[in-house]
Amino acid sequence: MSVVDAIGVISGILTIVSFGMDNFGSESNSGSTIMVAVALDGPNGPTNAGGDLPDVRVWNDVGGFVGMNADPGTVGNGNLGEVKVEHENQGVYSLFSANNDAICVAWVTTTWSDDRGGNKYAVSGDYGEACGGTWFESHMYPNSDEEYQPKCFWIDKNGDQPKTGFQVRWPAFSKDEQDESNTDPQRMCNDINFGLREEDDPNTINYYTKKKRSTALRARQSPVRPEWANSELVISNSKHHSAKRLCQSDTSMGPDFAHTGEELFCDMDAKVLYAFCTDDGKTDCFDMESQSVSTGATVGAMGLASTSGKSSRYSGIRDWRSNSTMI
């Protein structure tokens, strides 16, 4: 088996995505080996996507706590960090509790040791956006045979990000759980299969007492950008990225974003979308040469917005385009 198939999210619908075997930890303990992938920082200024690996707690299928690993270390941007948890039984539920240096999670995987069944599962970072987390593009590839890149979602303990952790019920993301009659990714956001947390240092889970019971969704919260994101610009031409999608999301968070294929720019602080400037002399546009927005009427994420005076250059430009040169 060269890949593990799981339910992922592509273009806003649930579908099958594949994770290469290098994304799964090797067995060296009796329990679970969990890999946490974080987003890649850009070439001209960090997004600070790397940081502290989360504490990981594990429960069995009937909600019995079986083990944990606290303060497992750090992970650099664009890398995978490993967390091993020794425990009895199969580790069906995992709770990830953030530490003080925030990370943007692109995906997580688990490998159960052979004496726990040897199962392998994967969960995409796309669920962070679907379930109300602050998110951005990960710039990471989970499978060398596909061009799929998931989003990443932020978790943090000290308040820089609103979400302090998340829980996963691993078997819920196996390909056998795919329901072609219901491809809405929010059906996974029941705080059992997947659930984001906001309490201080999460340490308990929700679990099924009967198969597939339903629970209410958590309310969404508009994120506040941390200081590092205020003075940076990302430029991309990837078909998997979209300035329009970022601006239309209440929960996206990150640097301002220009997409050269769409010829659109998203002011991520105001969530206002601008077309690129052309030679017609209009001022309500984004100028790629100066990386600035002209003062004038602007097109907002949901329609016509008020005027904007944002015109300053950025201190950091992160160019994600293939075969590109810096401006």
Backbone hydrogen bonds in HBPLUS format (Angstrom, degrees):
<---DONOR---> <-ACCEPTOR-->    atom                        ^
c    i                          cat <-CA-CA->   ^        H-A-AA   ^      H-
h    n   atom  resd res      DA  || num        DHA   H-A  angle D-A-AA Bond
n    s   type  num  typ     dist DA aas  dist angle  dist       angle   num
A0004-VAL N   A0019-PHE O   2.89 MM  15  5.19 152.1  1.96 140.1 149.0     1
A0019-PHE N   A0004-VAL O   2.91 MM  15  5.19 154.0  1.98 137.4 145.8     2
A0006-ALA N   A0017-VAL O   2.89 MM  11  5.56 162.4  1.92 164.9 170.9     3
A0017-VAL N   A0006-ALA O   2.86 MM  11  5.56 165.3  1.89 165.0 169.6     4
A0007-ILE N   A0173-PHE O   2.77 MM 166  5.07 157.8  1.82 136.2 143.5     5
A0008-GLY N   A0015-THR O   2.66 MM   7  5.42 164.8  1.69 169.0 173.4     6
A0015-THR N   A0008-GLY O   2.94 MM   7  5.42 157.0  1.99 135.7 140.7     7
A0010-ILE N   A0013-ILE O   3.06 MM   3  5.64 156.9  2.11 161.6 160.1     8
A0013-ILE N   A0010-ILE O   3.18 MM   3  5.64 162.0  2.22 115.0 120.2     9
A0014-LEU N   A0183-THR O   2.74 MM 169  4.63 160.6  1.77 130.0 136.6    10
A0020-GLY N   A0142-PRO O   2.78 MM 122  6.06 172.1  1.79 152.1 154.4    11
A0023-ASN N   A0020-GLY O   3.05 MM   3  5.84 166.0  2.07 122.7 127.0    12
A0024-PHE N   A0021-MET O   3.12 MM   3  5.56 161.7  2.15 118.5 119.9    13
A0087-HIS N   A0030-SER O   3.09 MM  57  6.51 157.6  2.14 141.0 146.9    14
A0113-SER N   A0031-GLY O   2.91 MM  82  5.46 160.5  1.95 156.1 157.8    15
A0032-SER N   A0085-VAL O   2.95 MM  53  5.29 164.2  1.98 155.3 158.3    16
A0085-VAL N   A0032-SER O   2.89 MM  53  5.29 169.9  1.90 161.0 163.2    17
A0033-THR N   A0111-THR O   2.92 MM  78  5.13 152.1  2.00 138.8 148.0    18
A0111-THR N   A0033-THR O   2.90 MM  78  5.13 138.5  2.07 132.8 146.0    19
A0034-ILE N   A0083-VAL O   2.78 MM  49  5.07 174.2  1.79 157.0 155.7    20
A0083-VAL N   A0034-ILE O   2.75 MM  49  5.07 159.5  1.79 156.5 161.7    21
A0035-MET N   A0109-THR O   3.02 MM  74  5.23 151.2  2.10 131.8 140.8    22
A0109-THR N   A0035-MET O   2.97 MM  74  5.23 151.8  2.05 144.9 152.8    23
A0036-VAL N   A0081-GLY O   2.80 MM  45  5.12 162.3  1.83 151.3 157.5    24
A0081-GLY N   A0036-VAL O   2.84 MM  45  5.12 163.5  1.87 141.8 142.4    25
A0037-ALA N   A0107-TRP O   2.90 MM  70  5.28 168.2  1.91 161.8 164.4    26
A0106-ALA N   A0037-ALA O   2.75 MM  69  5.33 158.3  1.80 136.8 143.1    27
A0038-VAL N   A0079-ASN O   3.10 MM  41  5.98 161.5  2.13 164.5 168.0    28
A0039-ALA N   A0104-CYS O   3.02 MM  65  5.79 149.2  2.12 154.2 163.6    29
A0078-GLY N   A0039-ALA O   2.85 MM  39  5.09 140.9  2.00 113.1 115.1    30
A0040-LEU N   A0138-SER O   2.97 MM  98  6.11 164.7  1.99 168.5 164.6    31
A0104-CYS N   A0049-ALA O   3.12 MM  55  5.06 143.6  2.26 132.8 135.7    32
A0051-GLY N   A0075-VAL O   2.95 MM  24  5.59 142.6  2.10 155.4 164.6    33
A0075-VAL N   A0051-GLY O   2.85 MM  24  5.59 155.2  1.91 160.2 168.4    34
A0052-ASP N   A0101-ASP O   3.03 MM  49  5.14 155.4  2.10 128.5 136.0    35
A0053-LEU N   A0073-GLY O   2.88 MM  20  5.67 161.0  1.92 137.4 143.3    36
A0055-ASP N   A0097-SER O   2.85 MM  42  5.04 148.7  1.95 157.5 150.0    37
A0097-SER N   A0055-ASP O   2.90 MM  42  5.04 161.7  1.93 144.2 150.1    38
A0056-VAL N   A0069-ASN O   3.05 MM  13  5.39 162.5  2.08 145.9 149.8    39
A0069-ASN N   A0056-VAL O   2.88 MM  13  5.39 145.8  2.00 147.8 158.9    40
A0057-ARG N   A0095-LEU O   2.97 MM  38  5.11 159.3  2.01 144.8 151.6    41
A0095-LEU N   A0057-ARG O   2.88 MM  38  5.11 157.9  1.93 143.6 149.6    42
A0058-VAL N   A0067-GLY O   2.83 MM   9  5.36 154.6  1.90 168.7 163.9    43
A0066-VAL N   A0058-VAL O   2.93 MM   8  5.80 176.8  1.93 148.8 149.9    44
A0059-TRP N   A0093-TYR O   2.95 MM  34  5.04 159.7  2.00 140.1 143.7    45
A0093-TYR N   A0059-TRP O   3.12 MM  34  5.04 174.3  2.13 140.3 141.6    46
A0060-ASN N   A0064-GLY O   2.83 MM   4  5.28 155.3  1.89 142.3 148.5    47
A0063-GLY N   A0060-ASN O   3.13 MM   3  5.47 159.8  2.17 119.4 119.7    48
A0079-ASN N   A0076-GLY O   3.23 MM   3  5.58 132.4  2.47 141.3 136.7    49
A0092-VAL N   A0090-GLN O   3.02 MM   2  5.73 129.8  2.28 107.5  92.9    50
A0170-TRP N   A0092-VAL O   3.07 MM  78  5.80 141.5  2.22 169.9 173.7    51
A0094-SER N   A0168-VAL O   2.99 MM  74  5.39 157.5  2.04 151.8 158.7    52
A0168-VAL N   A0094-SER O   2.89 MM  74  5.39 153.4  1.96 156.0 164.2    53
A0096-PHE N   A0166-PHE O   2.77 MM  70  5.31 177.5  1.77 168.1 168.8    54
A0166-PHE N   A0096-PHE O   2.95 MM  70  5.31 145.2  2.08 138.8 149.9    55
A0098-ALA N   A0164-THR O   2.84 MM  66  5.38 166.0  1.86 149.6 152.8    56
A0157-LYS N   A0099-ASN O   3.15 MM  58  4.92 137.0  2.34 127.7 125.2    57
A0103-ILE N   A0155-ILE O   3.25 MM  52  5.88 153.8  2.32 158.5 165.1    58
A0155-ILE N   A0103-ILE O   3.08 MM  52  5.88 152.6  2.16 162.9 171.3    59
A0105-VAL N   A0153-PHE O   2.71 MM  48  5.19 149.4  1.80 153.8 143.1    60
A0153-PHE N   A0105-VAL O   3.05 MM  48  5.19 145.0  2.18 124.4 130.3    61
A0125-GLY N   A0106-ALA O   2.67 MM  19  4.44 133.6  1.88 146.7 131.4    62
A0108-VAL N   A0123-VAL O   2.99 MM  15  5.41 156.7  2.05 151.3 158.9    63
A0123-VAL N   A0108-VAL O   2.84 MM  15  5.41 157.6  1.89 165.9 171.1    64
A0110-THR N   A0121-TYR O   2.98 MM  11  5.46 155.1  2.04 146.2 150.2    65
A0121-TYR N   A0110-THR O   3.10 MM  11  5.46 157.1  2.16 147.6 154.1    66
A0112-TRP N   A0119-ASN O   2.85 MM   7  5.26 172.5  1.86 162.0 164.6    67
A0116-ARG N   A0113-SER O   2.74 MM   3  5.22 157.6  1.78 118.0 125.2    68
A0118-GLY N   A0113-SER O   3.03 MM   5  4.93 142.9  2.17 130.3 121.7    69
A0117-GLY N   A0114-ASP O   3.11 MM   3  5.01 164.5  2.13 105.0 108.0    70
A0127-TYR N   A0124-SER O   3.42 MM   3  6.29 168.1  2.43 119.2 120.8    71
A0128-GLY N   A0125-GLY O   3.02 MM   3  5.61 155.0  2.08 116.2 123.1    72
A0130-ALA N   A0126-ASP O   3.24 MM   4  6.56 171.2  2.25 151.6 153.7    73
A0131-CYS N   A0127-TYR O   2.91 MM   4  5.83 143.3  2.05 141.0 148.7    74
A0133-GLY N   A0128-GLY O   2.62 MM   5  4.83 155.9  1.67 164.8 156.2    75
A0132-GLY N   A0129-GLU O   3.19 MM   3  5.39 169.9  2.20 114.2 114.2    76
A0154-TRP N   A0134-THR O   2.96 MM  20  5.74 156.6  2.02 151.0 157.3    77
A0253-MET N   A0135-TRP O   2.77 MM 118  5.40 172.4  1.78 156.8 154.1    78
A0136-PHE N   A0152-CYS O   3.03 MM  16  5.52 147.8  2.14 143.8 150.4    79
A0152-CYS N   A0136-PHE O   2.80 MM  16  5.52 167.6  1.82 165.5 166.9    80
A0146-GLU N   A0143-ASN O   3.27 MM   3  5.67 167.9  2.29 113.8 117.5    81
A0156-ASP N   A0163-LYS O   2.89 MM   7  6.29 153.3  1.96 152.3 160.8    82
A0164-THR N   A0197-ARG O   2.80 MM  33  5.52 147.7  1.90 130.3 139.5    83
A0197-ARG N   A0165-GLY O   2.84 MM  32  5.06 157.7  1.89 140.2 136.3    84
A0167-GLN N   A0195-GLY O   2.85 MM  28  5.29 148.2  1.95 143.5 154.1    85
A0195-GLY N   A0167-GLN O   3.20 MM  28  5.29 145.4  2.33 141.0 141.5    86
A0169-ARG N   A0193-ASN O   2.97 MM  24  4.59 153.9  2.04 127.9 125.4    87
A0172-ALA N   A0169-ARG O   3.08 MM   3  5.86 149.8  2.17 125.3 133.5    88
A0173-PHE N   A0170-TRP O   3.05 MM   3  5.91 172.0  2.05 131.2 133.4    89
A0174-SER N   A0171-PRO O   3.21 MM   3  5.40 170.3  2.22 112.2 113.7    90
A0177-GLU N   A0174-SER O   2.98 MM   3  5.69 162.5  2.01 120.9 126.6    91
A0178-GLN N   A0175-LYS O   3.14 MM   3  5.49 166.4  2.15 113.4 116.6    92
A0182-ASN N   A0179-ASP O   2.95 MM   3  5.47 163.2  1.98 117.5 123.1    93
A0187-ARG N   A0184-ASP O   3.06 MM   3  5.86 168.4  2.07 123.4 127.1    94
A0188-MET N   A0185-PRO O   3.10 MM   3  5.88 165.9  2.12 119.2 123.5    95
A0189-CYS N   A0186-GLN O   2.99 MM   3  5.00 152.3  2.06 101.1 110.0    96
A0191-ASP N   A0194-PHE O   3.01 MM   3  5.18 134.3  2.22 150.3 137.6    97
A0229-ALA N   A0226-PRO O   3.19 MM   3  5.89 144.8  2.32 116.9 125.0    98
A0230-ASN N   A0227-GLU O   3.17 MM   3  5.52 157.3  2.22 112.6 119.3    99
A0315-SER N   A0231-SER O   3.04 MM  84  5.71 138.4  2.22 145.6 157.2   100
A0233-LEU N   A0316-GLY O   3.02 MM  83  6.47 148.8  2.12 152.8 162.7   101
A0318-ARG N   A0233-LEU O   2.77 MM  85  6.09 172.2  1.77 169.8 172.4   102
A0234-VAL N   A0256-ASP O   2.85 MM  22  6.20 161.5  1.88 152.5 157.7   103
A0258-ALA N   A0234-VAL O   2.80 MM  24  6.17 165.1  1.82 163.5 168.7   104
A0235-ILE N   A0318-ARG O   2.92 MM  83  6.29 155.7  1.98 153.4 155.2   105
A0320-TRP N   A0235-ILE O   2.63 MM  85  5.70 159.5  1.67 166.6 173.3   106
A0236-SER N   A0258-ALA O   2.93 MM  22  6.38 157.1  1.98 161.4 169.0   107
A0260-THR N   A0236-SER O   2.95 MM  24  6.35 148.6  2.05 156.7 165.1   108
A0241-HIS N   A0238-SER O   3.18 MM   3  5.40 165.1  2.20 107.7 112.3   109
A0246-LEU N   A0242-SER O   3.20 MM   4  6.39 157.8  2.25 140.8 146.5   110
A0247-CYS N   A0243-ALA O   3.06 MM   4  6.29 160.6  2.10 148.4 153.2   111
A0248-GLN N   A0244-LYS O   2.99 MM   4  6.16 144.0  2.13 147.0 156.9   112
A0249-SER N   A0246-LEU O   3.31 MM   3  5.43 158.1  2.36 102.4 108.9   113
A0257-PHE N   A0266-CYS O   3.14 MM   9  5.20 161.0  2.18 143.0 148.4   114
A0266-CYS N   A0257-PHE O   2.73 MM   9  5.20 165.6  1.75 154.9 159.8   115
A0259-HIS N   A0264-LEU O   2.88 MM   5  5.57 169.6  1.89 171.3 174.7   116
A0263-GLU N   A0259-HIS O   2.81 MM   4  5.70 132.8  2.03 139.4 154.4   117
A0264-LEU N   A0259-HIS O   3.26 MM   5  5.57 151.5  2.34 146.1 151.7   118
A0276-PHE N   A0263-GLU O   3.06 MM  13  5.32 145.0  2.19 136.2 131.4   119
A0265-PHE N   A0274-TYR O   2.77 MM   9  5.08 155.0  1.83 153.1 159.4   120
A0274-TYR N   A0265-PHE O   2.78 MM   9  5.08 163.4  1.81 153.7 159.4   121
A0267-ASP N   A0272-VAL O   2.88 MM   5  5.21 171.8  1.88 162.6 161.0   122
A0271-LYS N   A0267-ASP O   2.67 MM   4  5.38 127.5  1.94 147.2 164.3   123
A0272-VAL N   A0267-ASP O   3.25 MM   5  5.21 146.6  2.36 131.6 139.0   124
A0273-LEU N   A0299-VAL O   3.03 MM  26  5.59 123.3  2.36 138.4 152.2   125
A0286-PHE N   A0275-ALA O   2.87 MM  11  6.15 154.8  1.93 146.4 154.3   126
A0277-CYS N   A0286-PHE O   2.86 MM   9  5.39 152.4  1.94 138.8 134.2   127
A0294-SER N   A0285-CYS O   3.18 MM   9  5.94 161.8  2.21 170.6 173.9   128
A0287-ASP N   A0292-SER O   2.85 MM   5  5.48 167.6  1.86 173.6 169.3   129
A0291-GLN N   A0287-ASP O   2.82 MM   4  5.52 119.0  2.20 140.1 157.5   130
A0292-SER N   A0287-ASP O   3.29 MM   5  5.48 146.5  2.41 138.1 145.3   131
A0305-ALA N   A0298-THR O   3.09 MM   7  5.61 167.7  2.11 152.9 153.9   132
A0300-GLY N   A0303-GLY O   2.49 MM   3  5.00 126.3  1.76 154.2 173.1   133
A0303-GLY N   A0300-GLY O   3.31 MM   3  5.00 164.4  2.33  97.4 102.0   134
